[in-house]
Amino acid sequence: MTNAVESQNNITAKLGLLESVMFATLTTVPCCVFLFINVTMLFTLRSKTVFRETSRYILLFNLLFADTVQMALIQLLYLLAACSIRLTYPVCGVIAILSNLTNAISPLTLVVMSLERFVAVCYPLRHSTIITIRNTAVAVFVVWTFNSLNVLTGLILLLEFPFEDLETLQMKDFCTRERMLLGPMSVVYDKAYTYFVFVSVVVVVTSSYIGVIIAARSASTNKASAQKARNTLLLHLLQVGLSILSSIYIPFVLAISKFLNRLIMLRIVIVIYVCIVIFPRCLSSLIYGIRDQTIRPFLICHLCCGLKRLRNPAKTKFST
């Protein structure tokens, strides 16, 4: 989440120009690599009919889209801080709205994807009637609508702040999503919504995992399908766990900063920032790009910019 940017910004502000450029590069390079992978995966998911007309690939596209936007916004805010650029409240507010809009899309989409896997294993005969393209589109719409209402509520709370009492709309601090929580009600609401989302996601994904394990013991269940679904749900739990870890990034950084010097602290912060904040946003691409036999050949082809062609493309089962 963008919580990670705030501590990074405070540390970066104290650095010299050369150090700022060096540490900005150390975060920007992996971020650009992950963005390239995500964008390629998004293109791959729109390149074939099977991906556009299969529910789990539609959900995956929605998940990756939110992660990609969120990753770009996080790195943008970091680079603005590294360049000592302070925005005005309206500009920062727009970025904060986009960040809030995509912030909870990923965990909520993971809920829908987990339920889809649960239905596929526990109710295989009804899967095709329950998990349809129409129902998937409705689920995606509900996810975005639910989070849009959260953004609207936050915006209403933000408008109650007395901006007319400020001498200037120029921000004194670097722009982060948290800097736009200008009133106590905004802070309380943001925390309540975040806790509600994460608790709900953990409960649903865990329940789906337990349901799949129970179903796998049934003689009528496809063991291979159940095993694959169980592994997928475990990966979903890992993704949720990494999202939760990113939310406690600041307290952890502040705690260890009391015992370490600046240079060592910066190295640790960069490693944690890339591993916990940036990398999870690319995890879905890597998981499905490597594990999914249908996606893998197309993704490799697109990642190599067409230099590596698919073997026997005419014999590919899923072609447009």
Buried (B, 14 or more C-beta within 10 A) or exposed (E): BBBBBBBBBBBBEEBEEEBBBEBBEBBBEBBEEBBEBBBBBBEBBEBBEBBBEBBBBBBBBBBBBBBBBBBBBBBBBBBBBBEEEBBEBEEBBEBBBBBBBBBBBBBBBBBBBBBBBBBBBBEBEEBEEEBEEEBBEEBBEEBBEEBEEBBEBBBEBBEEBEEEEEEEEEBEBBBBBBBBBBEEBBEEBBEEBBEEBBEEBBEBBBBBBEBBBEBBEEEEBBEEBBEBBBBBBEBBBEBBEBBBBBBEBBEBBEEBBEEEEEEEBBEBBBEBBBBBBBBBBBBBBBBBBEEBEBBBBBBBBBBEEEEEEEEEEEEBEEEE
